[in-house]
Amino acid sequence: MKVLIWVHRNDVISGEITKHSYTRPYHDRNEEWVQVSISVDKFVQLEDGSKSDNENLFKDEEALIFERNPDTDEIRYRKFGDYGNENILKKDE
């Protein structure tokens, strides 16, 4: 699915959308605004105020690795890339 929005032509040239509108702006006397089609993900980033396409939207959540020992059924977890600092997951968690 694509979303149609109106952006200033300078934003199209620069590649960074700073202002957008859902309809053609009334004050567009010199035809400086153009209609573009963007992905739903890009539209959500615009609405959320995100600036970067590569920005992790879930950066406040830690990436955890869970490993189960098949012999003891013990489950250990650790942060991604943090070897040697495993924690044991309790059964009631």
N, C-alpha and C positions, 0 to 999 in steps of 0.2 A: 504494500500500500504506500502511496505517496501523499504528501500534504502540499497544497498550493498556498504560497504566501507571497506577499509583495515586499521587496527589499529595495533599498537605494542602490543605484548602479555602482556607486563607489564601493559598496560592500561586496558586490559581485566581483569587481575587479581585484579588491584586496583579498578576497576569499574568507573574510571574517564578517559574519552578520552581527551588526551592533543594534540595529532597530529593524523591526519587521511589523507588518500589518496583515490582517486577514482579508481586507478589501483594499482597493486602490485608494490611497490617501487623497482626501479632498484637496489638499494644498499642493498637489502635484501638477503645477501649471506648465512646467517645462519638460514633462515626461521623463523625469529623472528616476522614477521608480519602475521596476520591472517585476513581472510575476515569475517565480521560480518554483520548481518542484523539488522537494527534499524528502528524505526518508523519515519515517516515524521516529526513529531513534534520534536523529538530528533535531527534529522538532521538539522532542521531550527535553533534550539538552538545552535548547533555546528557552523553553518555558521554565526550566529549573535554574537558568542563569549560568550554566556551565560554559566555560570558555574553550576548553580543549577537547578534541575528538579522542585523544588518547587518555584522558583523565579517567581513572577508575572510580566509577560511581559508588562503589562499595568499599572505599578505602578505609572506612572506620571499622570494618569487619576483618578479623584475622583469617588468613588462610590456614586451616589446620589439616594435618594428615592423621588419619586414624589407621592403626595397624592392629590386627588380631592375631594372637598366637594360637595356631590351630590345636596345639597340644594341651594348653591350659585354658583356652577360651578367654584369656586375659586381653583386654583392649587397652592399648596405649595410644596417646595422642601427643602431638608436638606441633609447633609452628613450622610452616613450610621453610625448609632449608636450615632448621635448627636441630642438628643431629646431636644426640647425646643428652638432651634435656627432655626426655619423654616423661609424661605423667600417666598414671594409671587411672583409667576411667572406672568409677565406681558403678555398680549395677543399678543403683537408684537414681543416677543422674539422667 
